[in-house]
Amino acid sequence: MKKLFPILIAFVTILGVMPFTASSASAATLPTLVSATTVANVAAYDIPTLTLTGGVTATAATATMTVTDPLPANATDKLVNIDGLGAIDLGNTALSSAEIAAAIRAGITGAGGYGAKNYTVNGSGANIVFTRKATGAAGNGALTVTDGLYTKTNAIKATGTLTVVAKANLVNNDYFILTDNAAAADAVCFYFDTDGTLADDGATAQACQDANGKAGGVEIDVSAATTAASVGALVETAINGVVAELTVTATDNEDGTLALEYDTAGTAGNIALNAGYLTEGVANGGFTLTALIGGAAVVNATALTATFAGGANDAAAAATVAVPGALMAASDDQSVTIDGVTIALGADAKTAIEVAGILTAGTYTTGAITNVDDDITFTKTATGTGGNGALAMTDRHYGGKKQVITFTSGDDSTSTHNYSVVINGDIYRATTRHGGAAALEALATQITGDLNSDATCAAVTNVMTCTARVSGTALTYSSSVSAASSGGGGGGGSSSTTPQTMSSTETQTQLQTQLTNLRTQLLSLLTQLVAQLQAQLSAMQ
């Protein structure tokens, strides 16, 4: 033990002071990996999607006539005539809108000329539905309605009231004036003879008409009457006896009142009280006369109309797009598939118009293509709405050249190196000590097996050739080689860090650092061992 101790101290001393430098001969020169483009990328074209529109299935036009107004009983106008089929009598009883519609439907279908019409009639409720027998847009248009008006509200006669008094409350020459034309010239003066002493057309009658400016007068002899009711009966007879001059009818209510009614319905019968032509001159306040009011004109129902619409002719769906570009010679994609049919475009260069001409010559599954210059139009063979929508185009891509790049390695050594390739941002690595050929073969397998990669690759000896999967896809790329770490290996797959190329000077520096770290660790261990031995020797003495 005592003999070994001086030797360990000497070794530690020598290790601590000995320079620890990696010679330049220990730094390996990294092999090369050269990348280049051998075939440039040329953009391809996609024929735009053909979205077919305008397909129409032939339909028959229809028209709906809706009855909106009822019919009153004993209507002034109860007749309608649809499309010249003859008058339809709606009757004298009041009808609802639905009942009127039912009567019209029955009237049309029962008419002698109905069978010759180019429509059928049905419907329910207040609706009368006309449907063309033939399809097509020609059936659209207004239905002929010969007479679509009927009475909604009958005209109303103007009315008034005359209230008389008992004979005892009258005096000779009391009077009242009625008119039927709101004019003094057409008025009639009625005067009372209470004791039978007045002549029918004598001085008293003349005095009545002179006093009131009326041409003539009518005497009402009430000498034999007593009550207001008996006076009223005599007044009714007098008024209704003036037929030629007065179109007002009186009806005795047998209670001293008389209902006055203008003979003709309408607003013309409305006559206000007026001292000249509608008034009374009886001193007793119980004798009264009202204006004639409430006369109203007839109101017609909303006119019956109907317009045919919705008739449509057959039409085939179609769509037009432009051929987007020319076909280059020897392009990688020389065909398209439209409507289930693959059309070969050929290997020669062609203009967009020539491509359109080739597409026109194709025999398609559901239609045909025509063209005007570089615009192509696909039209369905069958008509109808079923042809609308996107046309099946499983391959719209044509033309272009796929980019080709190569990676060439000059490494035939048996040293272990890391090979890295980056294509469109995806990183692939291989670590091998069997030379560049083995590394490129491993990288080609990785890239081709990655379905998300934009390229496929194949390696032959020291060259890996990568081709874009789709023409028109540009490939960006880089490559690098680095020395393998002391831990060895790994390989393949993508990584978030792109490997860096390391020069021989950088390799020598890295080796120097590793050796220095190793010397420090070894010196620390030996120093600890010497300290332990010293402690044991001290304990033994």
C-alpha positions as CSV (number, residue, x, y, z in Angstrom):
1,M,0.0,0.0,0.0
2,K,2.8,2.4,1.0
3,K,4.6,1.7,-2.3
4,L,1.5,2.3,-4.4
5,F,0.7,5.6,-2.9
6,P,3.7,7.6,-4.3
7,I,2.9,6.2,-7.8
8,L,-0.8,7.5,-7.6
9,I,0.3,10.9,-6.5
10,A,2.8,11.1,-9.4
11,F,0.0,10.0,-11.9
12,V,-2.4,12.6,-10.6
13,T,0.3,15.3,-10.8
14,I,1.2,14.4,-14.4
15,L,-2.5,14.2,-15.5
16,G,-3.2,17.7,-14.0
17,V,-0.4,19.4,-15.9
18,M,-0.3,17.4,-19.1
19,P,-1.7,19.3,-22.1
20,F,-4.8,17.5,-23.5
21,T,-5.1,18.6,-27.2
22,A,-7.0,16.8,-30.0
23,S,-4.8,16.7,-33.0
24,S,-6.1,17.8,-36.4
25,A,-5.7,14.3,-37.6
26,S,-8.5,13.1,-35.3
27,A,-11.1,15.4,-36.9
28,A,-12.9,13.6,-39.7
29,T,-13.7,15.5,-42.9
30,L,-17.5,15.4,-43.4
31,P,-18.8,13.8,-46.6
32,T,-20.8,15.8,-49.2
33,L,-24.5,15.6,-50.0
34,V,-25.4,17.8,-53.0
35,S,-28.9,18.6,-54.0
36,A,-30.2,20.0,-57.3
37,T,-33.3,20.5,-59.5
38,T,-33.2,18.4,-62.6
39,V,-36.7,19.1,-63.9
40,A,-38.3,22.4,-63.2
41,N,-41.9,22.7,-61.8
42,V,-44.5,23.8,-64.4
43,A,-47.9,24.7,-63.1
44,A,-50.9,22.5,-64.2
45,Y,-54.5,23.6,-64.7
46,D,-57.8,22.5,-63.3
47,I,-61.0,22.7,-65.4
48,P,-63.5,24.6,-63.2
49,T,-66.3,22.7,-61.5
50,L,-69.3,22.5,-63.8
51,T,-72.4,23.3,-61.6
52,L,-75.4,22.7,-63.8
53,T,-78.5,24.9,-63.5
54,G,-81.6,25.6,-65.4
55,G,-83.0,22.1,-65.5
56,V,-86.8,22.3,-65.4
57,T,-89.5,19.6,-65.3
58,A,-92.5,20.5,-67.3
59,T,-95.5,21.6,-65.2
60,A,-99.1,22.6,-65.9
61,A,-100.2,26.1,-65.0
62,T,-102.8,26.6,-62.3
63,A,-105.0,29.5,-61.4
64,T,-106.9,30.0,-58.1
65,M,-110.1,32.1,-57.9
66,T,-110.9,33.0,-54.3
67,V,-114.4,34.1,-53.4
68,T,-114.1,36.8,-50.7
69,D,-117.6,38.2,-50.2
70,P,-121.0,36.7,-49.4
71,L,-124.2,37.1,-51.3
72,P,-127.2,38.7,-49.6
73,A,-130.7,37.3,-50.0
74,N,-132.6,38.6,-53.0
75,A,-129.4,40.2,-54.3
76,T,-129.7,42.8,-56.9
77,D,-127.0,41.0,-59.0
78,K,-126.9,37.3,-58.5
79,L,-125.4,36.2,-61.8
80,V,-121.7,35.5,-62.8
81,N,-120.2,34.2,-66.0
82,I,-116.8,32.5,-66.1
83,D,-114.9,32.2,-69.4
84,G,-118.1,32.5,-71.5
85,L,-119.6,29.3,-70.2
86,G,-122.9,31.1,-69.5
87,A,-124.6,32.8,-66.6
88,I,-124.4,31.0,-63.3
89,D,-127.4,31.9,-61.1
90,L,-126.4,32.1,-57.4
91,G,-130.0,32.1,-56.3
92,N,-132.1,34.3,-54.0
93,T,-131.0,33.0,-50.6
94,A,-128.0,34.4,-48.7
95,L,-124.8,32.5,-49.4
96,S,-121.4,32.4,-47.7
97,S,-118.2,32.7,-49.7
98,A,-117.6,28.9,-49.6
99,E,-121.2,28.3,-50.8
100,I,-120.8,30.7,-53.7
101,A,-117.5,29.0,-54.7
102,A,-119.3,25.6,-54.6
103,A,-122.1,27.0,-56.8
104,I,-119.6,28.4,-59.3
105,R,-117.6,25.1,-59.5
106,A,-120.8,23.2,-60.1
107,G,-121.9,25.8,-62.7
108,I,-118.7,25.6,-64.6
109,T,-118.4,21.8,-64.7
110,G,-122.0,21.5,-65.6
111,A,-121.9,23.9,-68.5
112,G,-122.1,22.5,-72.0
113,G,-118.9,24.0,-73.2
114,Y,-116.8,22.9,-70.2
115,G,-115.4,19.8,-71.8
116,A,-113.8,21.8,-74.6
117,K,-111.9,24.1,-72.3
118,N,-108.2,23.4,-71.8
119,Y,-108.5,23.2,-68.0
120,T,-110.1,21.2,-65.3
121,V,-111.9,22.7,-62.2
122,N,-111.8,21.6,-58.6
123,G,-111.0,23.2,-55.3
124,S,-112.5,23.4,-51.8
125,G,-113.9,26.0,-49.5
126,A,-113.9,29.5,-51.0
127,N,-111.3,28.5,-53.7
128,I,-112.0,27.5,-57.3
129,V,-108.8,25.9,-58.8
130,F,-108.3,25.8,-62.5
131,T,-105.6,23.4,-63.8
132,R,-104.4,23.3,-67.4
133,K,-104.7,20.0,-69.2
134,A,-101.4,20.4,-70.9
135,T,-98.0,21.3,-69.4
136,G,-95.9,24.2,-70.5
137,A,-95.4,27.9,-70.1
138,A,-98.0,28.6,-72.8
139,G,-100.7,27.9,-70.2
140,N,-99.7,30.9,-68.1
141,G,-101.9,34.1,-68.3
142,A,-105.1,35.5,-67.1
143,L,-108.3,33.5,-67.1
144,T,-111.2,35.1,-69.0
145,V,-113.9,36.1,-66.6
146,T,-116.9,37.3,-68.6
147,D,-118.8,38.6,-65.6
148,G,-117.1,38.4,-62.2
149,L,-119.3,40.8,-60.3
150,Y,-122.3,40.1,-58.0
151,T,-124.0,41.9,-55.2
152,K,-122.3,42.0,-51.8
153,T,-124.8,44.4,-50.2
154,N,-128.2,45.3,-51.6
155,A,-129.0,49.0,-52.0
156,I,-131.1,50.4,-49.1
157,K,-134.1,52.8,-49.4
158,A,-134.1,56.0,-47.4
159,T,-136.8,56.1,-44.7
160,G,-138.4,58.6,-42.4
161,T,-141.3,58.9,-39.9
162,L,-144.4,61.0,-39.8
163,T,-146.1,61.3,-36.4
164,V,-149.7,62.6,-36.5
165,V,-152.1,63.8,-33.7
166,A,-155.8,63.3,-33.0
167,K,-158.3,65.5,-34.9
168,A,-158.9,67.6,-31.8
169,N,-155.3,68.8,-32.0
170,L,-155.5,69.9,-35.6
171,V,-157.0,73.0,-37.2
172,N,-158.1,73.7,-40.7
173,N,-155.2,74.3,-43.0
174,D,-152.5,72.6,-40.8
175,Y,-150.2,71.1,-43.4
176,F,-147.0,69.1,-44.2
177,I,-144.9,69.0,-47.3
178,L,-143.2,66.0,-48.9
179,T,-140.8,65.8,-51.8
180,D,-138.9,63.1,-53.6
181,N,-136.2,65.2,-55.2
182,A,-134.9,67.7,-52.6
183,A,-136.4,70.5,-54.6
184,A,-139.4,72.8,-53.9
185,A,-140.7,72.5,-57.4
186,D,-141.3,68.8,-57.0
187,A,-142.8,69.1,-53.5
188,V,-146.5,68.2,-52.7
189,C,-148.4,70.1,-50.0
190,F,-150.9,68.1,-47.8
191,Y,-153.4,70.1,-45.7
192,F,-156.0,69.1,-43.2
193,D,-159.8,69.8,-43.3
194,T,-161.1,69.2,-39.8
195,D,-164.8,70.0,-40.2
196,G,-165.4,69.2,-43.9
197,T,-165.9,72.8,-44.9
198,L,-162.8,73.1,-47.1
199,A,-163.1,72.5,-50.8
200,D,-160.7,70.0,-52.4
201,D,-159.4,72.5,-54.9
202,G,-161.0,75.7,-53.7
203,A,-159.7,78.8,-52.1
204,T,-158.2,76.9,-49.1
205,A,-156.1,74.7,-51.3
206,Q,-155.0,77.7,-53.3
207,A,-154.1,79.4,-50.1
208,C,-152.0,76.3,-49.0
209,Q,-150.1,76.3,-52.1
210,D,-149.7,80.1,-52.2
211,A,-148.5,80.3,-48.6
212,N,-145.9,77.6,-49.2
213,G,-145.0,78.2,-52.8
214,K,-146.3,74.8,-53.9
215,A,-148.1,74.1,-57.2
216,G,-151.2,72.4,-56.0
217,G,-152.2,70.8,-52.8
218,V,-153.8,67.6,-51.5
219,E,-156.7,67.9,-49.0
220,I,-157.0,65.3,-46.2
221,D,-160.5,65.4,-44.7
222,V,-160.3,64.3,-41.1
223,S,-163.7,65.5,-40.1
224,A,-164.9,62.0,-39.4
225,A,-161.7,61.0,-37.6
226,T,-161.2,61.1,-33.9
227,T,-157.9,59.5,-32.7
228,A,-154.4,59.8,-34.0
229,A,-154.6,56.3,-35.4
230,S,-157.7,57.2,-37.5
231,V,-155.9,60.4,-38.7
232,G,-152.9,58.3,-39.6
233,A,-155.0,56.0,-41.8
234,L,-156.3,58.9,-43.7
235,V,-152.8,60.4,-44.1
236,E,-151.5,57.1,-45.5
237,T,-154.3,57.1,-48.2
238,A,-153.6,60.6,-49.2
239,I,-149.8,60.2,-49.5
240,N,-150.0,56.9,-51.5
241,G,-152.7,58.4,-53.7
242,V,-150.2,60.9,-55.2
243,V,-148.4,58.5,-57.5
244,A,-147.3,60.6,-60.4
245,E,-145.9,63.5,-58.4
246,L,-144.4,61.7,-55.3
247,T,-142.1,58.6,-55.2
248,V,-142.5,58.2,-51.4
249,T,-144.7,55.5,-49.9
250,A,-146.3,55.7,-46.5
251,T,-147.1,52.7,-44.3
252,D,-149.5,53.2,-41.4
253,N,-148.3,51.7,-38.2
254,E,-151.9,52.0,-36.8
255,D,-150.6,53.9,-33.8
256,G,-150.5,57.4,-35.1
257,T,-147.2,57.0,-36.8
258,L,-146.4,56.4,-40.4
259,A,-143.2,54.9,-41.9
260,L,-142.1,56.9,-45.0
261,E,-139.9,55.1,-47.6
262,Y,-138.3,56.4,-50.7
263,D,-139.5,54.2,-53.5
264,T,-136.0,53.8,-55.1
265,A,-133.1,52.4,-53.1
266,G,-129.9,54.4,-53.0
267,T,-128.5,57.6,-51.7
268,A,-130.9,59.7,-53.9
269,G,-133.6,59.1,-51.3
270,N,-131.7,60.8,-48.5
271,I,-133.5,64.2,-48.1
272,A,-132.9,66.5,-45.2
273,L,-135.7,68.6,-43.6
274,N,-136.2,71.9,-45.4
275,A,-138.8,74.7,-45.1
276,G,-139.3,74.7,-48.8
277,Y,-139.9,71.0,-49.5
278,L,-139.7,68.7,-46.5
279,T,-141.4,70.3,-43.5
280,E,-144.7,70.5,-41.5
281,G,-146.9,73.4,-40.5
282,V,-149.0,72.0,-37.6
283,A,-149.2,74.1,-34.5
284,N,-149.5,71.1,-32.1
285,G,-146.1,70.0,-31.1
286,G,-147.0,66.3,-31.2
287,F,-147.1,66.4,-35.0
288,T,-143.6,65.7,-36.3
289,L,-141.8,64.9,-39.5
290,T,-138.3,63.5,-39.8
291,A,-135.8,63.6,-42.7
292,L,-135.5,60.7,-45.1
293,I,-132.2,59.0,-44.2
294,G,-130.4,55.7,-44.5
295,G,-130.5,55.3,-48.3
296,A,-127.4,53.5,-49.6
297,A,-126.2,52.3,-52.9
298,V,-125.7,48.7,-53.9
299,V,-122.2,47.3,-53.0
300,N,-120.7,44.8,-55.4
301,A,-118.5,42.0,-54.3
302,T,-114.8,41.9,-55.1
303,A,-114.6,41.0,-58.7
304,L,-113.7,37.4,-59.4
305,T,-110.4,37.0,-61.2
306,A,-107.8,34.3,-61.7
307,T,-104.4,34.1,-63.4
308,F,-102.7,31.0,-64.5
309,A,-99.1,30.7,-63.4
310,G,-96.4,28.1,-62.8
311,G,-96.6,26.5,-66.2
312,A,-93.2,25.5,-67.3
313,N,-91.6,23.9,-70.4
314,D,-89.1,21.0,-70.2
315,A,-85.5,22.3,-70.0
316,A,-82.1,20.5,-69.6
317,A,-79.6,21.6,-67.0
318,A,-76.4,23.2,-68.4
319,A,-73.2,24.9,-67.2
320,T,-70.5,26.8,-69.0
321,V,-66.8,27.3,-67.9
322,A,-63.6,28.4,-69.6
323,V,-60.8,26.0,-70.3
324,P,-58.1,27.6,-68.1
325,G,-55.0,27.2,-70.1
326,A,-53.0,25.5,-72.8
327,L,-51.5,22.0,-72.7
328,M,-47.7,21.9,-72.9
329,A,-46.0,19.2,-74.9
330,A,-45.1,16.0,-73.0
331,S,-46.9,17.2,-70.0
332,D,-47.1,14.8,-67.0
333,D,-51.0,14.8,-67.0
334,Q,-52.5,14.4,-70.4
335,S,-56.1,13.5,-69.6
336,V,-59.2,14.6,-67.6
337,T,-62.2,12.6,-66.4
338,I,-65.6,14.2,-66.8
339,D,-69.0,12.6,-66.3
340,G,-67.3,9.3,-65.7
341,V,-65.5,9.4,-69.1
342,T,-61.7,9.8,-69.4
343,I,-60.7,12.1,-72.3
344,A,-57.1,11.8,-73.5
345,L,-55.7,15.2,-74.5
346,G,-52.5,13.8,-76.2
347,A,-48.8,14.5,-75.8
348,D,-48.5,17.4,-78.2
349,A,-48.8,21.0,-77.2
350,K,-52.3,22.4,-77.6
351,T,-54.0,25.8,-77.1
352,A,-56.9,26.2,-74.7
353,I,-59.3,26.3,-77.7
354,E,-57.8,23.1,-79.0
355,V,-58.3,21.5,-75.6
356,A,-61.9,22.6,-75.6
357,G,-62.4,21.1,-79.1
358,I,-61.1,17.7,-77.8
359,L,-63.5,17.8,-74.9
360,T,-66.4,18.6,-77.3
361,A,-65.6,15.4,-79.2
362,G,-66.0,13.2,-76.1
363,T,-69.0,10.8,-75.6
364,Y,-70.2,11.4,-72.1
365,T,-72.6,9.4,-69.9
366,T,-75.3,12.0,-69.2
367,G,-74.9,14.8,-71.7
368,A,-72.7,16.5,-74.3
369,I,-70.2,19.3,-74.5
370,T,-70.2,22.1,-77.0
371,N,-67.8,25.0,-77.2
372,V,-67.4,28.5,-78.3
373,D,-63.6,29.2,-78.5
374,D,-62.3,28.1,-75.1
375,D,-65.7,28.2,-73.4
376,I,-67.2,24.7,-73.0
377,T,-70.9,24.1,-72.1
378,F,-72.0,20.8,-70.7
379,T,-75.8,20.1,-71.3
380,K,-77.7,17.2,-69.9
381,T,-79.4,14.9,-72.3
382,A,-82.4,14.4,-70.0
383,T,-84.6,17.4,-69.1
384,G,-85.8,18.2,-65.6
385,T,-84.7,19.5,-62.3
386,G,-82.8,16.2,-61.6
387,G,-80.0,17.4,-63.8
388,N,-79.2,20.4,-61.6
389,G,-76.1,20.3,-59.4
390,A,-72.4,19.7,-59.7
391,L,-71.3,17.4,-62.6
392,A,-69.1,14.5,-61.6
393,M,-65.5,15.4,-62.5
394,T,-63.2,12.9,-60.8
395,D,-60.1,14.3,-62.6
396,R,-60.1,18.0,-63.6
397,H,-56.3,18.3,-63.5
398,Y,-54.2,18.4,-66.7
399,G,-50.9,19.6,-68.1
400,G,-47.9,20.8,-66.1
401,K,-44.6,19.1,-65.3
402,K,-43.7,17.5,-62.0
403,Q,-40.6,19.0,-60.4
404,V,-37.7,16.5,-60.0
405,I,-34.8,17.0,-57.6
406,T,-31.7,14.9,-56.8
407,F,-29.5,14.4,-53.8
408,T,-26.0,13.0,-54.5
409,S,-23.7,11.7,-51.8
410,G,-19.9,11.3,-52.2
411,D,-19.6,9.2,-48.9
412,D,-18.2,5.7,-49.2
413,S,-16.5,5.7,-45.8
414,T,-17.4,3.5,-42.9
415,S,-17.6,6.4,-40.4
416,T,-21.0,7.1,-38.8
417,H,-22.7,10.2,-40.0
418,N,-26.1,11.9,-39.7
419,Y,-27.8,12.6,-43.1
420,S,-30.7,15.1,-43.2
421,V,-33.0,16.1,-46.1
422,V,-35.7,18.9,-45.9
423,I,-38.5,18.9,-48.6
424,N,-41.2,21.6,-48.3
425,G,-40.5,22.0,-44.6
426,D,-40.6,18.3,-43.7
427,I,-37.3,17.0,-42.2
428,Y,-36.1,13.4,-42.7
429,R,-32.9,11.9,-41.1
430,A,-30.9,8.8,-41.4
431,T,-27.8,7.8,-39.4
432,T,-25.5,5.1,-40.8
433,R,-21.8,4.0,-40.9
434,H,-22.3,2.2,-44.2
435,G,-21.9,5.2,-46.5
436,G,-24.0,7.7,-48.4
437,A,-25.8,5.1,-50.5
438,A,-27.3,3.4,-47.5
439,A,-28.3,6.7,-46.0
440,L,-30.1,7.8,-49.2
441,E,-31.9,4.5,-49.5
442,A,-33.2,4.9,-45.9
443,L,-34.2,8.5,-46.6
444,A,-36.1,7.5,-49.9
445,T,-38.1,4.9,-47.9
446,Q,-39.0,7.5,-45.3
447,I,-40.1,10.2,-47.7
448,T,-42.1,7.9,-50.0
449,G,-43.8,6.3,-47.0
450,D,-44.9,9.6,-45.7
451,L,-48.3,10.1,-47.4
452,N,-48.2,13.8,-46.3
453,S,-45.0,14.4,-48.2
454,D,-45.2,16.4,-51.4
455,A,-42.7,14.0,-53.1
456,T,-41.8,10.4,-53.7
457,C,-38.2,9.3,-53.8
458,A,-36.1,6.5,-55.1
459,A,-32.4,5.8,-54.4
460,V,-29.9,4.2,-56.8
461,T,-26.4,3.9,-55.5
462,N,-25.3,7.4,-54.3
463,V,-28.2,9.3,-55.9
464,M,-31.7,9.8,-54.5
465,T,-34.2,11.2,-57.1
466,C,-37.4,12.8,-55.7
467,T,-40.4,13.7,-57.8
468,A,-43.4,15.9,-56.9
469,R,-46.5,13.9,-56.3
470,V,-48.6,16.4,-58.3
471,S,-47.6,18.5,-61.2
472,G,-47.7,22.1,-60.4
473,T,-46.5,21.5,-56.8
474,A,-43.2,23.5,-56.2
475,L,-40.6,21.7,-54.1
476,T,-38.2,23.6,-51.9
477,Y,-35.4,21.5,-50.4
478,S,-32.0,21.4,-48.6
479,S,-29.6,18.8,-47.3
480,S,-26.9,18.4,-44.7
481,V,-24.4,15.9,-43.1
482,S,-23.1,16.0,-39.6
483,A,-20.9,13.8,-37.4
484,A,-22.8,11.2,-35.3
485,S,-22.8,11.9,-31.6
486,S,-21.0,9.6,-29.1
487,G,-24.3,8.1,-28.1
488,G,-24.7,6.8,-31.7
489,G,-27.7,6.4,-33.8
490,G,-31.3,7.4,-34.3
491,G,-32.8,7.9,-37.7
492,G,-35.8,8.7,-39.8
493,G,-38.9,10.8,-39.4
494,S,-39.6,14.5,-39.1
495,S,-38.2,16.8,-36.5
496,S,-38.7,20.4,-35.4
497,T,-35.0,21.2,-35.7
498,T,-33.2,21.3,-39.0
499,P,-29.7,19.7,-38.7
500,Q,-26.7,22.0,-39.3
501,T,-23.7,21.1,-41.5
502,M,-20.5,20.9,-39.4
503,S,-17.0,21.9,-40.7
504,S,-13.8,20.0,-39.9
505,T,-12.7,22.9,-37.7
506,E,-15.9,22.8,-35.8
507,T,-15.5,19.0,-35.3
508,Q,-12.0,19.5,-33.9
509,T,-13.2,22.1,-31.4
510,Q,-16.0,19.8,-30.3
511,L,-13.5,16.9,-29.8
512,Q,-11.2,19.2,-27.8
513,T,-14.0,20.1,-25.5
514,Q,-15.1,16.5,-25.0
515,L,-11.5,15.4,-24.1
516,T,-11.0,18.3,-21.7
517,N,-14.3,17.4,-19.9
518,L,-13.1,13.8,-19.8
519,R,-9.7,14.8,-18.3
520,T,-11.4,16.9,-15.6
521,Q,-13.7,14.0,-14.6
522,L,-10.8,11.6,-14.4
523,L,-8.6,14.0,-12.4
524,S,-11.5,14.5,-9.9
525,L,-11.9,10.7,-9.4
526,L,-8.2,10.1,-8.9
527,T,-7.9,13.0,-6.4
528,Q,-10.7,11.5,-4.4
529,L,-9.0,8.1,-4.5
530,V,-5.7,9.6,-3.2
531,A,-7.5,11.4,-0.4
532,Q,-9.1,8.2,0.7
533,L,-5.8,6.3,0.7
534,Q,-4.2,9.0,2.8
535,A,-6.9,8.8,5.3
536,Q,-6.6,5.0,5.5
537,L,-2.8,5.2,6.0
538,S,-3.1,7.7,8.7
539,A,-5.6,5.4,10.5
540,M,-3.2,2.5,10.2
541,Q,-0.2,4.3,11.8
